Amino acid sequence: MEFWQLITAVIVGLISIVLFVYSYYTSKEKGPLLSNTYLFASAEEHKKSNKSAEYHLVTIVFRILGIVFLLLTTQILTSWSWLKYIIGIVIVIVIVYAIKESIKTEIKHK
């Protein structure tokens, strides 16, 4: 393994840890909400919004992203090429989930 691969694995692993820590706090409904529907909402919409549902959405999305980065770290360290397919599948799952939940949230607001 080359030095740059080790440095890349450490950086990607740290990102994974940060994502898991953030998702832990959002599962307790603490910390900032890093959600487009919440960040771009007006102050009036903030008062009306269901923060619990937003925290739930953010928790799941960031936890799955943490898994993606953990798998990527494993792929960098082991050079197992088959992990790329699993990472791709997990990324598609998180995108579909986020879009589905965003649409459901928008429908509830109308």
Secondary structure, 3 states (H helix, E strand, C coil): CCHHHHHHHHHHHHHHHHHHHHHHHHHCCCCCCCCHHHHCCCHHHHHHCCHHHHHHHHHHHHHHHHHHHHHHHHHHHHCCCCHHHHHHHHHHHHHHHHHHHHHHHHHHHC
